[in-house]
Amino acid sequence: MQQEKRYSHMTESELKQEIATLKEKARKAEQLGIVNEYAVLERKATMAQAYLLDPSDFKPGEIYAIDGAPGTYFKIDYLKGVFAWGYRLNGGGKEEALPISLLK
């Protein structure tokens, strides 16, 4: 059994290839109506995209829109790896982590 390579150990080109593969698999799952598989593959692609971004471009204390959630904003308290920890504005103040690829 081949062990999968972690996104953090992949090169930029490997990540881009992985994202393309995941997006294609997600598209096929959506066409077949396999909603759960589609959601998992989309989330994996989002995670892989986070490793293509520079975490230093995201600043604690700043507010970012959340991709795919119109009108929802996220305030970063701190960053850990490719995750931004903070809370959604008007979201009850509950701390959560989002991949930086979801922030715009």
Beta strands, then each sheet from edge to edge (+ up, - down):
strand 1: 63-65
strand 2: 73-80
strand 3: 83-88
strand 4: 96-99
sheet 1: 1+ 2- 3+ 4-
end
